[in-house]
Amino acid sequence: MQDPPVAELAHELGIEVFQPDDVNAPESVERISEAGAEVFVVCAFGAIVKEPLLSMVPNFNVHPSLLPRWRGAAPVERAIAAGDSQTGVSIMQLVEELDAGPFCSQQPVPVGPEDSYGSLAPELARLGGELLVSALDGHAAGSLKWTDQADAGGEEAVTYAEKITREDRLLVPSSTPARELDLMIRALTPHIGAFFETRDGDLLRVERARVVDDAVTPGIATERDSRLVVGTSEGSLELLEVKPSGGKSMSADAFLRGYKQPELAR
């Protein structure tokens, strides 16, 4: 299995890398304890850290949302797909419940009408690094103040960013409004992508689109003056950049010149 970028960088810097299958296993806990760390930091870890690790040393988790909104695996994608006007970063403390611990720092980031995962995630990563360094400095100085999530909207404000599934990625224009399709496309581009399924079983990945006023039957893809437009349950969606199965990313007009007009499965 290929190392993630952070492990690659650690190797380059001569920093020891330990990648256990279960961080909570006794042998993992022993190895971490022997390291003699003053704190530990978690970011995009994907597993619940349990006792005794939680009580071993102070911990900090970098989470890309404004908790308690969007706890869970895909907070950036879910914020964009939901049409949120802002997201952000929280520096929180781990507890034995998914992203439910108190936070010591939060900073909002606006979600613009053209933002995608590709434009938003790097900004959140940069901000997360800055906030983490500031939190560690505050911890060293003994000046950190923690806010319980119950005091930041409580259970009524909690939403969960469930892991993205194939069903999330599948665009169904016959039953979905154009705006929702556009939001999901932006939420999943460029890392995993959203796609239409055609009647012959191929997948047409959509990398960029926009909502338009063209009147097109829901579920039908048609050419309009060298434009590729899909009718939806509410409004229409013009596809601007697509990637056909086995092909490369291209503009919609280039696609129309080289491929037949797609017949969508639904």
C-alpha positions as CSV (number, residue, x, y, z in Angstrom):
1,M,0.0,0.0,0.0
2,Q,1.3,3.4,-0.9
3,D,2.2,5.8,1.9
4,P,0.0,8.9,2.3
5,P,1.8,12.2,1.6
6,V,2.4,12.9,5.3
7,A,4.2,9.6,5.7
8,E,6.3,10.3,2.6
9,L,7.3,13.6,4.0
10,A,8.1,12.1,7.4
11,H,10.4,9.5,5.7
12,E,12.2,12.3,3.8
13,L,12.7,14.2,7.1
14,G,14.0,11.1,8.9
15,I,11.0,11.1,11.3
16,E,9.9,7.6,12.5
17,V,6.6,6.4,11.0
18,F,4.3,3.9,12.7
19,Q,1.2,2.8,10.9
20,P,-0.7,0.3,12.9
21,D,-3.8,-1.5,11.7
22,D,-5.5,-0.7,15.0
23,V,-4.3,2.3,16.9
24,N,-6.2,1.2,20.0
25,A,-4.6,-2.3,20.2
26,P,-2.4,-2.9,23.3
27,E,0.8,-3.1,21.2
28,S,-0.1,0.2,19.5
29,V,-0.8,1.9,22.8
30,E,2.5,0.6,24.2
31,R,4.5,1.9,21.2
32,I,2.9,5.3,21.4
33,S,3.5,5.5,25.1
34,E,7.2,4.7,24.6
35,A,7.5,7.7,22.3
36,G,7.1,10.0,25.2
37,A,5.1,12.6,23.4
38,E,3.9,15.7,25.1
39,V,0.7,15.9,22.9
40,F,-0.7,14.1,20.0
41,V,-2.4,15.5,16.9
42,V,-5.0,13.9,14.7
43,C,-6.2,15.0,11.2
44,A,-8.4,12.9,8.8
45,F,-7.6,9.8,10.8
46,G,-10.8,7.8,10.0
47,A,-11.0,5.9,13.3
48,I,-12.2,6.5,16.8
49,V,-9.3,6.9,19.3
50,K,-10.2,5.3,22.6
51,E,-8.9,5.0,26.1
52,P,-6.2,4.8,27.4
53,L,-4.8,6.9,24.5
54,L,-7.3,9.7,25.1
55,S,-5.9,10.2,28.7
56,M,-2.3,9.6,27.9
57,V,-1.4,13.1,26.8
58,P,-3.4,16.2,25.7
59,N,-4.7,15.7,22.1
60,F,-5.7,18.0,19.3
61,N,-7.9,17.1,16.3
62,V,-8.0,19.3,13.1
63,H,-11.5,19.1,11.7
64,P,-12.6,20.9,8.5
65,S,-16.0,22.2,9.6
66,L,-17.6,24.5,12.1
67,L,-18.6,22.0,14.7
68,P,-21.1,20.8,15.7
69,R,-22.1,21.0,12.0
70,W,-20.7,18.3,9.8
71,R,-19.2,15.8,12.2
72,G,-17.8,12.8,10.4
73,A,-16.0,11.5,7.4
74,A,-16.8,14.0,4.6
75,P,-17.4,17.5,6.0
76,V,-16.0,19.5,3.1
77,E,-18.0,17.6,0.5
78,R,-21.2,17.6,2.6
79,A,-21.0,21.4,3.2
80,I,-20.7,22.1,-0.5
81,A,-23.4,19.6,-1.4
82,A,-25.8,21.2,1.1
83,G,-25.3,24.6,-0.3
84,D,-23.8,26.0,2.9
85,S,-22.7,29.6,2.6
86,Q,-19.7,28.9,4.9
87,T,-17.7,26.2,6.4
88,G,-14.4,26.4,8.3
89,V,-11.9,24.6,10.6
90,S,-12.3,23.6,14.3
91,I,-9.4,22.5,16.5
92,M,-11.1,20.1,18.9
93,Q,-10.3,17.6,21.6
94,L,-11.0,13.9,20.9
95,V,-13.5,12.0,23.0
96,E,-15.0,8.5,22.5
97,E,-17.8,9.8,20.3
98,L,-17.4,10.9,16.7
99,D,-16.1,14.5,16.5
100,A,-18.1,15.4,19.7
101,G,-15.3,16.9,21.8
102,P,-14.9,20.5,22.9
103,F,-13.0,22.9,20.6
104,C,-10.5,25.6,21.5
105,S,-10.5,27.4,18.1
106,Q,-12.7,27.9,15.1
107,Q,-12.5,30.0,12.0
108,P,-15.1,30.3,9.3
109,V,-14.3,30.2,5.5
110,P,-16.9,31.4,3.0
111,V,-18.1,28.9,0.3
112,G,-18.4,30.9,-2.9
113,P,-20.8,30.1,-5.8
114,E,-18.0,28.7,-7.9
115,D,-16.1,26.8,-5.1
116,S,-15.5,23.1,-5.5
117,Y,-13.7,20.6,-3.2
118,G,-10.6,21.4,-5.3
119,S,-10.6,25.1,-4.4
120,L,-11.9,24.8,-0.8
121,A,-10.0,21.9,0.6
122,P,-6.5,23.4,0.2
123,E,-7.7,26.6,1.8
124,L,-9.1,24.6,4.8
125,A,-5.8,22.6,5.0
126,R,-3.7,25.8,5.1
127,L,-6.0,27.4,7.7
128,G,-6.0,24.1,9.8
129,G,-2.2,24.2,10.0
130,E,-2.2,27.8,11.2
131,L,-4.9,27.2,13.8
132,L,-3.2,24.0,15.0
133,V,0.2,25.8,15.5
134,S,-1.7,28.6,17.4
135,A,-3.5,26.1,19.6
136,L,-0.2,24.3,20.4
137,D,1.4,27.6,21.3
138,G,-1.6,28.3,23.6
139,H,-1.4,24.9,25.2
140,A,2.3,25.5,26.0
141,A,1.5,28.9,27.4
142,G,-1.5,27.5,29.5
143,S,-3.9,30.0,27.9
144,L,-6.2,27.7,25.9
145,K,-10.0,27.9,26.6
146,W,-12.3,25.1,25.5
147,T,-15.9,25.4,24.4
148,D,-18.2,22.5,24.8
149,Q,-20.3,21.7,21.7
150,A,-23.4,21.8,23.8
151,D,-22.7,25.5,24.2
152,A,-22.3,26.0,20.4
153,G,-25.8,25.0,19.4
154,G,-26.1,21.7,21.1
155,E,-27.8,18.6,19.6
156,E,-30.1,20.7,17.4
157,A,-27.0,22.0,15.5
158,V,-25.4,18.6,15.0
159,T,-25.2,17.2,11.5
160,Y,-23.3,14.2,10.2
161,A,-21.1,14.2,7.2
162,E,-21.5,10.6,6.1
163,K,-18.9,8.9,4.0
164,I,-19.5,9.5,0.2
165,T,-21.0,6.4,-1.5
166,R,-21.5,5.4,-5.1
167,E,-25.1,6.5,-4.8
168,D,-24.0,10.0,-3.8
169,R,-21.8,10.1,-6.9
170,L,-24.5,9.0,-9.3
171,L,-26.3,12.0,-10.8
172,V,-30.0,11.3,-11.4
173,P,-31.5,14.2,-13.4
174,S,-35.0,12.8,-13.8
175,S,-35.6,13.2,-10.0
176,T,-33.1,15.8,-8.9
177,P,-33.1,19.6,-9.4
178,A,-30.3,21.1,-11.4
179,R,-29.0,23.1,-8.5
180,E,-28.6,20.0,-6.3
181,L,-26.7,18.2,-9.2
182,D,-24.4,21.2,-9.6
183,L,-23.6,21.3,-5.9
184,M,-22.8,17.6,-5.8
185,I,-20.6,17.9,-8.9
186,R,-18.6,20.7,-7.2
187,A,-18.5,18.8,-3.9
188,L,-16.9,15.8,-5.5
189,T,-14.5,17.5,-8.0
190,P,-11.7,16.8,-8.6
191,H,-10.9,14.0,-6.2
192,I,-13.6,11.3,-6.6
193,G,-16.1,12.8,-9.1
194,A,-19.8,12.6,-9.9
195,F,-21.2,11.0,-13.0
196,F,-24.2,10.2,-15.1
197,E,-24.9,6.6,-16.1
198,T,-25.8,6.0,-19.8
199,R,-28.1,3.4,-21.2
200,D,-25.3,1.3,-22.5
201,G,-23.7,1.1,-19.0
202,D,-21.0,3.7,-19.5
203,L,-20.3,6.5,-17.0
204,L,-20.0,10.1,-18.0
205,R,-18.1,12.0,-15.3
206,V,-19.0,15.7,-15.0
207,E,-16.1,17.9,-13.9
208,R,-17.8,21.3,-14.3
209,A,-21.4,22.4,-15.0
210,R,-23.8,25.3,-14.4
211,V,-27.6,25.7,-14.0
212,V,-29.3,27.2,-17.1
213,D,-32.8,28.2,-18.2
214,D,-33.1,25.8,-21.2
215,A,-36.3,23.9,-21.3
216,V,-35.3,20.2,-21.6
217,T,-37.2,17.1,-20.7
218,P,-36.0,15.7,-17.3
219,G,-33.5,12.9,-17.7
220,I,-32.7,13.8,-21.3
221,A,-29.3,15.1,-22.5
222,T,-29.4,17.1,-25.7
223,E,-27.2,19.4,-27.8
224,R,-28.2,23.0,-28.0
225,D,-25.9,25.2,-30.2
226,S,-22.8,23.1,-29.5
227,R,-23.8,23.0,-25.8
228,L,-24.6,19.8,-23.9
229,V,-27.7,20.4,-21.7
230,V,-29.4,17.9,-19.4
231,G,-33.0,18.3,-18.3
232,T,-33.6,17.8,-14.6
233,S,-36.6,17.6,-12.3
234,E,-36.3,21.4,-11.8
235,G,-34.4,23.5,-14.4
236,S,-31.6,22.3,-16.6
237,L,-27.9,21.7,-16.3
238,E,-25.3,22.7,-18.9
239,L,-22.3,20.4,-18.8
240,L,-19.1,22.4,-19.3
241,E,-16.4,19.8,-18.8
242,V,-16.8,16.0,-18.9
243,K,-14.7,12.9,-18.8
244,P,-16.1,9.9,-20.7
245,S,-15.4,6.3,-19.7
246,G,-11.8,5.5,-20.8
247,G,-11.2,9.0,-22.0
248,K,-9.7,12.2,-20.7
249,S,-11.3,15.4,-19.4
250,M,-12.6,17.7,-22.2
251,S,-14.9,20.5,-22.8
252,A,-18.5,19.6,-23.6
253,D,-18.2,20.9,-27.2
254,A,-15.1,18.7,-27.7
255,F,-17.0,15.8,-26.4
256,L,-19.9,16.5,-28.8
257,R,-17.5,16.5,-31.7
258,G,-15.9,13.2,-30.8
259,Y,-18.7,11.2,-29.2
260,K,-22.4,10.5,-29.8
261,Q,-24.9,12.4,-27.8
262,P,-25.3,10.4,-24.5
263,E,-28.6,8.7,-23.7
264,L,-28.9,8.8,-19.9
265,A,-30.1,5.8,-18.0
266,R,-32.2,7.8,-15.7
